[in-house]
Amino acid sequence: MKPEVTKPAPAHCDASTDLLPFFSQAVSLASVSPDPLIASITVETTYSDPLAILEEIHHPNDPICYLERPSGEFSIACGEYLAHASFEGADRFTKARKWADSTFSRIFMAGDHHNPGTGPTLFLSATFEEEKEDHSSPPALQVFLPRWQVLRKGGSHFVIINQSIDGKDDPEGLVAAFRHSIDLIRGMNHDLAGPVSQSSVQLGPPREEFDYERAVEKALGRIHAGDISKVVLARKLTFETSRPLRPFSIAHALRERFPECFTFCLATPEQGIMVGATPETLARVSGRFLETEALAGSAPRGPSAGKDAHLGKTLLGREKEVLEHRLVIESIKRRLDSIGLSDCEEGRSRLLRLANLQHVRTPLRASIPSGIHPFETLCALHPTPAMGGTPRESALSLVRELEGSPRGWYSGVAGWLDSKGRGEFIVPIRCGKILPDSLTLYAGAGLVEGSVPAQEKTETDWKLQAMLEVITGKTTLPGE
């Protein structure tokens, strides 16, 4: 239990704030605390670009998390472990909740925490699978408190520094370390890096682990037999690269091209960096309310306004797409109801138009009863039928059988949760995993009654094109 604070911490911090009393009190409390303590200081600063800061401060094998949705004027990035833990199994989110509660209980805060994502914030990444299936897979669920964090929301910009506190620490030394960390981030000369072209990178022929159309045919046989209503099958294409790719340059290109999506970068030691731009938000929590969405059904964009409208109208009315979308909505409602979120309101379905594709999107909103932790909603929702299928267990079993290897972060969960219970979590899709000498791209399609194998493979090709164009300047797979 955290010792009682006797002096109020500064409610607002900037470059001139005297933090010596704050650190002196924290050291005094740490000297009598049975558990290690943490100080978290939020400083409002001038304009900053979290992706640019991440690009300059990142070192190989540093854990990172970066999320940005340009249309929402929101960007957050963090790096380095101050505290972290990994979990697996069906109860991995329950275990993570206990760890998160314990971690937050040991933190002393200074600064303004009005904006979501300010103050001490935990960052989370979960794989599609509940267990870590082999040495090449990231942890099934990892949660960490970073040493540094930067946030841009609208016209407001913040730097958050987290520091361990020991009863033997020198308060003046802690102030100096904090000032050094702040000055390092605030004093970056981003213009020195210069532009980097990715178009010269050559990709070798793709290595695919199974025949996608044949797997779709097998899945449709199970659907015809009535075993399942929907299953999502994903392709995984691995390419050797002629030189190392620049993940943050790729992320910059993606955020410029897909402002309605969440551009993201994820990394944990020895696992490379996952980069992508996902259209799918799994959950947004505000403490009192949960917002989620059903996103299912895809069509290309048209070359003219008329053709584009025709494709969109067809997508909204085509029987196969309507069925797929309704299955996702009803499954999400059932899962939320199972944990006590029974008043789920369904919004009007509409088209989500991206640069290369359009999808059917239906927003859903529910109030969160007292005592329900955000991690419980993640456990209920993940994986959604848009990523796995329905009924859940039968669909997931078929995914494992037909795909043959773990997905890892692809179609898992990534996001953040602050100390006030506010957070946002995405589903990492439309992405690639970057290693020093290889690139693995992922894309999937939802299969229901009426699906056609060749058309489903074509849909995955559409989804692969965005990453291919950013990396190579071409929209076709190498060798085609």
C-alpha positions as CSV (number, residue, x, y, z in Angstrom):
1,M,0.0,0.0,0.0
2,K,1.3,3.5,-0.9
3,P,2.1,5.6,2.1
4,E,0.0,8.7,2.7
5,V,1.0,11.9,0.9
6,T,1.3,14.9,3.3
7,K,1.9,17.6,0.7
8,P,0.0,18.2,-2.5
9,A,2.1,17.7,-5.7
10,P,2.2,20.5,-8.3
11,A,-1.0,20.5,-10.3
12,H,0.7,21.9,-13.3
13,C,4.3,21.5,-14.4
14,D,6.4,23.3,-16.9
15,A,10.1,24.0,-17.4
16,S,10.3,26.4,-14.4
17,T,8.4,24.2,-11.8
18,D,10.4,23.5,-8.7
19,L,10.1,19.7,-8.2
20,L,12.6,19.4,-5.4
21,P,9.8,19.3,-2.7
22,F,7.9,16.7,-4.7
23,F,10.9,14.4,-5.0
24,S,12.0,15.0,-1.4
25,Q,8.6,13.8,-0.2
26,A,8.6,10.8,-2.6
27,V,12.0,9.7,-1.3
28,S,10.8,10.1,2.3
29,L,7.7,7.9,1.6
30,A,9.8,5.3,-0.3
31,S,12.0,4.9,2.8
32,V,9.1,3.5,4.8
33,S,7.2,1.8,1.9
34,P,7.4,-2.0,1.7
35,D,7.2,-1.7,-2.1
36,P,9.2,0.3,-4.6
37,L,7.6,3.6,-5.6
38,I,7.4,5.5,-8.8
39,A,7.2,9.2,-9.6
40,S,5.3,10.3,-12.7
41,I,5.6,13.9,-13.9
42,T,3.6,15.4,-16.7
43,V,5.0,18.5,-18.3
44,E,3.1,20.6,-20.9
45,T,5.4,21.6,-23.6
46,T,5.6,23.3,-27.0
47,Y,4.8,21.6,-30.3
48,S,6.1,18.0,-30.6
49,D,5.6,15.1,-33.0
50,P,5.6,11.8,-31.1
51,L,6.7,9.9,-34.2
52,A,9.6,12.2,-34.8
53,I,10.7,11.9,-31.2
54,L,10.4,8.1,-31.3
55,E,12.4,8.0,-34.5
56,E,15.3,10.0,-32.9
57,I,15.3,8.5,-29.4
58,H,14.7,4.8,-30.3
59,H,17.5,2.2,-30.0
60,P,17.4,-1.3,-31.4
61,N,15.5,-3.7,-29.2
62,D,13.9,-1.0,-27.1
63,P,10.3,-1.7,-26.3
64,I,8.0,0.9,-27.9
65,C,4.4,1.7,-28.6
66,Y,3.2,4.4,-31.0
67,L,-0.4,5.1,-32.0
68,E,-1.6,8.0,-34.1
69,R,-4.9,8.9,-35.8
70,P,-4.3,12.2,-37.7
71,S,-8.0,12.9,-38.3
72,G,-8.6,12.8,-34.5
73,E,-5.5,15.0,-33.9
74,F,-4.2,12.4,-31.5
75,S,-0.7,10.9,-31.3
76,I,1.1,9.0,-28.5
77,A,4.4,7.3,-28.3
78,C,6.5,5.8,-25.5
79,G,9.6,3.7,-25.0
80,E,11.8,1.7,-22.6
81,Y,10.7,-0.3,-19.6
82,L,10.3,1.2,-16.1
83,A,8.1,-1.7,-15.1
84,H,6.7,-4.5,-17.2
85,A,5.1,-7.9,-17.0
86,S,4.0,-10.7,-19.4
87,F,1.0,-13.0,-19.1
88,E,-0.6,-15.9,-21.0
89,G,-3.5,-18.2,-20.8
90,A,-7.3,-17.7,-20.9
91,D,-7.1,-15.4,-17.8
92,R,-4.2,-13.3,-19.1
93,F,-6.2,-10.0,-19.0
94,T,-7.4,-10.8,-15.4
95,K,-3.8,-11.3,-14.3
96,A,-2.8,-8.1,-16.1
97,R,-5.5,-6.1,-14.3
98,K,-4.1,-7.1,-10.9
99,W,-0.6,-6.1,-12.0
100,A,-1.9,-2.8,-13.4
101,D,-3.8,-2.0,-10.2
102,S,-0.7,-2.8,-8.1
103,T,1.5,-0.7,-10.4
104,F,-0.8,2.4,-10.4
105,S,-1.0,2.2,-6.5
106,R,2.7,2.8,-6.2
107,I,2.8,5.9,-8.4
108,F,3.0,9.5,-7.2
109,M,1.9,12.0,-9.8
110,A,2.7,15.7,-10.5
111,G,1.3,17.8,-13.4
112,D,-2.0,18.2,-15.2
113,H,-3.7,14.9,-16.1
114,H,-6.9,16.4,-17.7
115,N,-6.2,15.0,-21.1
116,P,-6.6,11.2,-21.7
117,G,-3.1,9.6,-22.0
118,T,-1.4,12.1,-19.7
119,G,0.0,11.0,-16.3
120,P,1.2,7.5,-15.7
121,T,0.0,5.3,-18.6
122,L,0.4,1.6,-19.2
123,F,0.9,0.3,-22.7
124,L,-0.4,-3.1,-23.8
125,S,0.2,-5.5,-26.7
126,A,-1.5,-8.9,-27.0
127,T,-1.2,-11.6,-29.6
128,F,-4.1,-13.2,-31.4
129,E,-3.3,-16.4,-29.5
130,E,-3.7,-16.8,-25.7
131,E,-0.4,-18.6,-25.3
132,K,3.1,-17.9,-26.6
133,E,3.3,-20.7,-29.1
134,D,7.0,-20.6,-30.1
135,H,10.3,-18.7,-29.5
136,S,9.6,-16.5,-32.5
137,S,6.4,-15.2,-31.1
138,P,6.0,-12.1,-28.8
139,P,4.5,-12.5,-25.4
140,A,0.8,-13.5,-25.4
141,L,0.2,-10.3,-23.4
142,Q,2.7,-7.7,-22.3
143,V,1.9,-4.6,-20.2
144,F,4.5,-2.0,-19.4
145,L,5.0,1.4,-17.8
146,P,7.5,3.3,-20.0
147,R,10.4,5.6,-18.8
148,W,9.2,8.3,-21.2
149,Q,6.0,9.1,-23.0
150,V,4.9,11.9,-25.4
151,L,1.4,13.0,-26.3
152,R,-0.2,15.3,-28.8
153,K,-3.9,16.0,-28.6
154,G,-5.2,18.8,-30.7
155,G,-3.1,21.9,-29.9
156,S,-1.8,20.5,-26.6
157,H,1.5,18.7,-26.2
158,F,2.9,16.8,-23.2
159,V,6.0,14.9,-22.0
160,I,5.6,12.3,-19.3
161,I,8.7,11.1,-17.4
162,N,8.4,8.1,-15.0
163,Q,11.2,7.5,-12.5
164,S,11.8,4.8,-9.9
165,I,12.1,6.1,-6.3
166,D,14.2,4.5,-3.6
167,G,14.4,5.6,0.0
168,K,18.2,6.1,-0.4
169,D,17.9,8.3,-3.5
170,D,19.1,11.9,-3.5
171,P,16.2,14.2,-4.3
172,E,18.4,16.7,-6.0
173,G,19.8,13.9,-8.2
174,L,16.3,12.8,-9.1
175,V,15.5,16.4,-10.2
176,A,18.7,16.5,-12.3
177,A,17.8,13.2,-13.9
178,F,14.3,14.4,-14.7
179,R,15.6,17.6,-16.2
180,H,18.0,15.7,-18.3
181,S,15.2,13.5,-19.7
182,I,13.0,16.5,-20.4
183,D,15.7,18.5,-22.1
184,L,16.7,15.5,-24.2
185,I,13.2,15.3,-25.7
186,R,12.5,19.0,-25.9
187,G,15.9,19.8,-27.5
188,M,15.8,17.4,-30.5
189,N,16.8,18.7,-33.9
190,H,14.5,16.7,-36.1
191,D,15.5,18.5,-39.3
192,L,18.9,16.8,-39.1
193,A,17.6,13.4,-40.1
194,G,16.4,14.4,-43.6
195,P,14.0,12.4,-45.8
196,V,14.5,8.7,-46.4
197,S,13.3,6.9,-49.5
198,Q,12.1,3.4,-49.2
199,S,11.6,2.8,-53.0
200,S,15.1,1.4,-53.5
201,V,14.4,-1.5,-51.2
202,Q,14.1,-4.8,-53.2
203,L,11.8,-7.6,-51.9
204,G,12.5,-11.2,-52.8
205,P,9.7,-13.6,-53.9
206,P,7.1,-14.0,-51.2
207,R,7.1,-17.2,-49.1
208,E,3.5,-18.3,-48.2
209,E,2.8,-21.1,-45.8
210,F,-0.3,-22.5,-47.3
211,D,-2.6,-22.4,-50.4
212,Y,-5.0,-19.7,-49.4
213,E,-7.8,-20.5,-51.9
214,R,-7.7,-24.2,-51.0
215,A,-7.9,-23.3,-47.3
216,V,-10.9,-21.1,-48.1
217,E,-12.6,-24.0,-49.8
218,K,-12.1,-26.2,-46.7
219,A,-13.5,-23.5,-44.5
220,L,-16.5,-23.0,-46.7
221,G,-17.2,-26.8,-46.4
222,R,-17.4,-26.4,-42.6
223,I,-19.7,-23.4,-43.0
224,H,-22.0,-25.3,-45.5
225,A,-22.1,-28.2,-42.9
226,G,-23.4,-25.8,-40.3
227,D,-20.4,-26.1,-38.0
228,I,-19.7,-22.4,-38.0
229,S,-21.3,-19.2,-39.3
230,K,-18.1,-17.2,-40.1
231,V,-14.4,-17.7,-40.0
232,V,-11.6,-15.3,-40.8
233,L,-8.5,-16.7,-42.6
234,A,-5.3,-14.7,-42.8
235,R,-2.4,-14.8,-45.2
236,K,1.2,-14.4,-44.1
237,L,3.7,-13.5,-46.8
238,T,7.4,-13.3,-45.9
239,F,10.0,-11.5,-48.1
240,E,13.7,-11.2,-47.8
241,T,14.8,-7.6,-48.1
242,S,17.8,-6.2,-49.9
243,R,18.5,-3.9,-47.0
244,P,17.0,-3.0,-43.6
245,L,13.7,-1.2,-43.8
246,R,13.1,2.1,-42.0
247,P,9.9,1.4,-39.9
248,F,9.4,5.0,-38.8
249,S,9.6,6.3,-42.4
250,I,7.0,3.7,-43.3
251,A,4.8,4.8,-40.4
252,H,5.1,8.4,-41.6
253,A,4.0,7.5,-45.1
254,L,1.1,5.5,-43.7
255,R,-0.2,8.2,-41.5
256,E,-0.1,10.7,-44.4
257,R,-2.0,8.3,-46.7
258,F,-4.6,6.9,-44.2
259,P,-5.5,9.8,-41.8
260,E,-8.8,8.0,-40.7
261,C,-6.8,4.9,-39.5
262,F,-4.6,4.4,-36.5
263,T,-1.0,4.2,-37.6
264,F,1.0,2.1,-35.2
265,C,4.4,0.8,-34.3
266,L,4.9,-2.0,-31.8
267,A,8.2,-3.5,-30.5
268,T,9.5,-5.7,-27.7
269,P,13.1,-7.0,-27.4
270,E,14.1,-9.5,-30.1
271,Q,10.8,-9.4,-31.9
272,G,11.3,-6.8,-34.6
273,I,8.9,-3.9,-35.1
274,M,5.3,-4.3,-36.3
275,V,4.2,-1.3,-38.4
276,G,0.8,-0.7,-40.0
277,A,-2.3,1.5,-40.3
278,T,-5.5,-0.2,-39.0
279,P,-9.0,1.0,-39.6
280,E,-10.3,-1.0,-36.6
281,T,-10.7,0.2,-33.0
282,L,-11.4,-2.5,-30.5
283,A,-12.4,-0.3,-27.6
284,R,-12.3,3.2,-26.3
285,V,-13.0,3.7,-22.6
286,S,-13.6,6.9,-20.7
287,G,-14.2,5.4,-17.2
288,R,-18.0,5.5,-17.6
289,F,-18.5,4.5,-21.2
290,L,-17.2,2.0,-23.7
291,E,-17.2,2.6,-27.5
292,T,-16.5,-0.1,-30.0
293,E,-17.4,-0.9,-33.5
294,A,-18.3,-3.6,-36.0
295,L,-16.1,-3.4,-39.1
296,A,-16.8,-6.0,-41.7
297,G,-17.1,-6.1,-45.5
298,S,-14.7,-4.7,-48.0
299,A,-14.8,-3.2,-51.5
300,P,-12.3,-1.2,-53.6
301,R,-12.5,2.5,-54.2
302,G,-13.8,3.6,-57.6
303,P,-11.9,5.7,-60.2
304,S,-14.8,8.2,-60.4
305,A,-17.4,9.6,-58.0
306,G,-20.2,7.5,-59.7
307,K,-18.2,4.3,-59.7
308,D,-17.1,4.8,-56.1
309,A,-20.7,5.4,-55.0
310,H,-21.9,2.3,-56.9
311,L,-19.3,0.1,-55.2
312,G,-20.2,1.6,-51.8
313,K,-23.9,1.1,-52.3
314,T,-23.4,-2.5,-53.5
315,L,-21.2,-3.2,-50.4
316,L,-24.0,-1.9,-48.1
317,G,-26.7,-4.0,-49.7
318,R,-25.0,-7.2,-50.9
319,E,-26.4,-10.2,-49.1
320,K,-23.0,-11.8,-48.3
321,E,-21.7,-8.5,-46.8
322,V,-24.9,-7.8,-44.8
323,L,-24.7,-11.3,-43.3
324,E,-21.1,-11.0,-42.4
325,H,-21.6,-7.6,-40.8
326,R,-24.7,-8.6,-38.8
327,L,-22.8,-11.7,-37.4
328,V,-20.1,-9.3,-36.1
329,I,-22.6,-6.9,-34.5
330,E,-24.6,-9.6,-32.7
331,S,-21.5,-11.4,-31.4
332,I,-20.1,-8.1,-30.0
333,K,-23.4,-7.5,-28.2
334,R,-23.5,-11.0,-26.7
335,R,-20.0,-10.7,-25.5
336,L,-20.5,-7.4,-23.8
337,D,-23.7,-8.6,-22.2
338,S,-21.8,-11.6,-20.7
339,I,-19.8,-9.2,-18.5
340,G,-22.7,-6.9,-17.6
341,L,-22.7,-4.3,-20.4
342,S,-26.3,-5.0,-21.4
343,D,-27.4,-1.6,-22.7
344,C,-25.3,-1.6,-25.8
345,E,-26.6,1.0,-28.3
346,E,-26.1,0.3,-32.0
347,G,-25.5,3.3,-34.2
348,R,-26.3,3.6,-37.9
349,S,-24.2,1.6,-40.3
350,R,-22.1,3.7,-42.7
351,L,-19.2,3.5,-45.1
352,L,-15.7,4.0,-43.9
353,R,-13.9,5.3,-46.9
354,L,-10.1,4.9,-46.9
355,A,-7.6,5.7,-49.6
356,N,-7.7,2.2,-51.2
357,L,-10.7,0.5,-49.7
358,Q,-14.1,1.0,-48.2
359,H,-15.8,-0.9,-45.4
360,V,-19.1,-1.1,-43.6
361,R,-18.8,0.3,-40.1
362,T,-21.3,0.3,-37.3
363,P,-20.5,2.1,-34.0
364,L,-21.6,0.6,-30.7
365,R,-21.7,2.3,-27.2
366,A,-22.4,1.0,-23.7
367,S,-22.2,2.3,-20.2
368,I,-19.7,0.5,-18.0
369,P,-21.1,-0.7,-14.6
370,S,-19.1,0.0,-11.5
371,G,-16.4,-2.5,-10.9
372,I,-15.9,-3.5,-14.5
373,H,-12.3,-3.0,-15.5
374,P,-11.3,-2.0,-19.1
375,F,-9.2,-5.1,-19.3
376,E,-12.4,-7.2,-18.7
377,T,-13.9,-5.6,-21.8
378,L,-10.8,-6.6,-23.8
379,C,-11.1,-10.1,-22.7
380,A,-14.8,-10.2,-23.7
381,L,-14.2,-8.6,-27.1
382,H,-10.9,-10.1,-28.3
383,P,-10.8,-11.7,-30.8
384,T,-13.9,-10.2,-32.4
385,P,-15.7,-12.1,-35.1
386,A,-14.1,-9.7,-37.6
387,M,-10.7,-11.3,-36.7
388,G,-11.6,-14.9,-35.7
389,G,-15.2,-15.8,-36.5
390,T,-18.3,-17.1,-34.8
391,P,-19.1,-19.2,-32.8
392,R,-15.8,-18.1,-31.3
393,E,-14.2,-21.4,-30.1
394,S,-15.2,-23.4,-33.2
395,A,-13.9,-20.6,-35.5
396,L,-10.6,-20.2,-33.6
397,S,-10.0,-24.0,-33.8
398,L,-10.5,-23.9,-37.5
399,V,-8.1,-20.9,-37.9
400,R,-5.4,-22.8,-36.0
401,E,-6.0,-25.9,-38.2
402,L,-5.9,-24.1,-41.6
403,E,-3.3,-21.4,-41.0
404,G,-0.8,-23.7,-39.3
405,S,1.3,-21.0,-37.5
406,P,0.6,-18.3,-34.9
407,R,-0.4,-14.8,-36.1
408,G,1.4,-13.1,-33.2
409,W,0.5,-9.4,-33.0
410,Y,-1.5,-9.4,-36.2
411,S,-5.2,-9.2,-35.3
412,G,-4.3,-9.0,-31.6
413,V,-4.7,-6.0,-29.4
414,A,-2.5,-2.9,-28.8
415,G,-3.2,0.3,-26.8
416,W,-2.9,2.2,-23.6
417,L,-4.7,2.8,-20.3
418,D,-4.0,5.7,-18.0
419,S,-4.4,5.9,-14.2
420,K,-7.9,7.4,-14.5
421,G,-9.3,4.5,-16.4
422,R,-9.2,6.1,-19.8
423,G,-7.8,4.3,-22.7
424,E,-7.9,3.2,-26.4
425,F,-7.2,-0.1,-27.9
426,I,-6.8,-1.0,-31.6
427,V,-6.6,-4.2,-33.6
428,P,-3.3,-4.4,-35.4
429,I,-4.1,-5.2,-39.1
430,R,-3.0,-3.9,-42.5
431,C,0.6,-4.3,-41.2
432,G,4.0,-5.8,-41.6
433,K,6.6,-7.2,-39.2
434,I,10.0,-5.8,-39.9
435,L,13.2,-7.7,-39.0
436,P,16.8,-6.7,-40.1
437,D,16.6,-8.9,-43.2
438,S,13.0,-9.7,-43.8
439,L,9.4,-8.3,-44.0
440,T,6.3,-10.3,-43.2
441,L,3.0,-8.9,-44.4
442,Y,-0.5,-10.0,-43.1
443,A,-4.0,-9.8,-44.6
444,G,-7.2,-11.6,-43.9
445,A,-10.8,-12.0,-45.2
446,G,-14.0,-13.0,-43.5
447,L,-15.7,-16.1,-44.9
448,V,-19.5,-16.7,-44.7
449,E,-22.1,-18.5,-46.7
450,G,-21.8,-17.1,-50.3
451,S,-18.0,-16.4,-50.1
452,V,-16.0,-17.3,-53.3
453,P,-12.4,-18.4,-52.8
454,A,-10.9,-16.4,-55.7
455,Q,-12.7,-13.3,-54.6
456,E,-11.6,-13.7,-51.0
457,K,-7.9,-13.9,-52.1
458,T,-8.4,-10.8,-54.2
459,E,-9.7,-9.0,-51.1
460,T,-6.5,-9.9,-49.3
461,D,-4.5,-8.6,-52.2
462,W,-6.2,-5.2,-51.9
463,K,-5.3,-5.1,-48.3
464,L,-1.6,-6.0,-49.0
465,Q,-1.3,-3.2,-51.5
466,A,-1.1,-0.3,-49.1
467,M,2.0,-1.6,-47.4
468,L,3.6,-2.7,-50.7
469,E,3.1,0.7,-52.3
470,V,4.6,2.5,-49.3
471,I,7.7,0.2,-49.1
472,T,8.4,-0.5,-52.8
473,G,6.4,2.2,-54.7
474,K,4.5,-0.7,-56.5
475,T,1.0,-2.1,-55.7
476,T,1.6,-5.6,-57.1
477,L,3.2,-8.5,-55.2
478,P,6.8,-9.3,-56.3
479,G,6.8,-11.8,-59.1
480,E,3.3,-10.9,-60.4
